[in-house]
């Protein structure tokens, strides 16, 4: 039986840059599995932790999590879009569990995987397209302020904290710089490009990757 060949797009993004929304559009356009929330649910199951309890004790130390996401958002491409999650921070045990889960998903499905250091977790695998979505601070502040109905000052503080924590997490867990363009096949300023155009650029890259794969066989 021939080995199933899947295509995976990893979307790394700055908080409130619209990266997850672009990923949502992309998954729907390509008909791919949207992967974000289920990784946490599966990790909680494997680690024997009730996810509803985890969400009640956010930012409280446990044996394997230093801080929890404020919300678990984005379902399948058919689900309604939900505003960006806030402050995701992980430790080694959760990272390794998610690595196993994401690798298994990549082997089974065509998928769009949001966050979780996907560019590193799936490094060296064929047919993986790594994308980084970024945007100017003012654009991000306005999006977060609007979605969560908070002040611009609070939005900026949360974004700056998220940037620090994500950079620290990825440096610690992967020894990579998340802002290094060499980690990605495509980097997009979502404020300059717009969400629809960003999605179209990624689709074009995915299609080219698939064409090259076909030509190689």
Buried (B, 14 or more C-beta within 10 A) or exposed (E): EEEEEBBBBBBBBBBBBBBBBBBBBBBBBBEBBBBBBBBBEBBBEEBEBEBEEBBEEBEEEBEBBBBBBBBBBBBBBEEEEBBBBBBBBBBEEBBBBBBEBBEEBBEEBBBBBBBBBBBBBBBEEEBBBBBBBBBBBEBBBBBBBEBBEBEEEEBBEBBBBBBEBBEEBBEEBBEBEBBEEEBBBBBBBBBEBBBEEBBBBBBEBBEEBBEEEEEEE
